[in-house]
Amino acid sequence: MPKTLFVFSAASGAGKTTLMNKVMPGFPNIVYSVSATTRKPRTGEIDGKHYFFKTEKEFEEMIEKNELIEWNKVHNNYYGTPKFFIEQKLAEGTDVALDLDVFGKINFDKVYPQAIGILILPPNIEELEKRLRLRKTETEETLKLRIENAKKEIDFALSKGKYQHVIYNGDLEVAAAELKGIMEKYSSLKSSIQSGS
Ligand code: 5GP
């Protein structure tokens, strides 16, 4: 059976992490692609688990050696998807989930057009700003940058993103039920339970 690639995209502050933490433990068969980034680790983030943390020079070498499926500069840092991980997991027959910015998704689609795109959006920009402030991971300057980027990303994603599913994360319970339904529809594990194998 062909394995499923899930691409998640969200504006920062859309509540993606909370939503995913609520729903995804129910799908333990899905592994997460670990991206490379030049962003500095946040408290609690582990190299090789949350990201492969790289210097600019190391990241640029990965680009030159064609080791990335796609990459993009987001909020002044490089982010990219290493080829080896996805190729290995698909070869092992595992469903894979990725977290890509909306521009990276377009490039990813060129290599894996079969990927299921799920876009998670805040109910509105005011709520997004409120959530980002509560998170307290940003300075005033990076917060403004993230909000401006979020507006651009949302416009771009809705007009050109080719997402099969858009979830507006206003009420967490409603959004979680919606995401669970989507995951059940495509996840290989669900299919194999249904077919009794
Ligand atoms: P954060 O720094 O909050 O972890 O992520 C910032 C942004 O980078 C998010 O929009 C996330 O979707 C995006 N991102 C994370 N990994 C990748 C990647 O491998 N490729 C691309 N294009 N974007 C990524």
Boltz pocket constraint, residues with backbone or C-beta under 6 A from the ligand:
constraints:
  - pocket:
      binder: B
      contacts: [[A, 8], [A, 9], [A, 10], [A, 12], [A, 35], [A, 36], [A, 39], [A, 70], [A, 71], [A, 72], [A, 74], [A, 79], [A, 80], [A, 81], [A, 99], [A, 100], [A, 101], [A, 102], [A, 103], [A, 104], [A, 105]]
      max_distance: 6.0
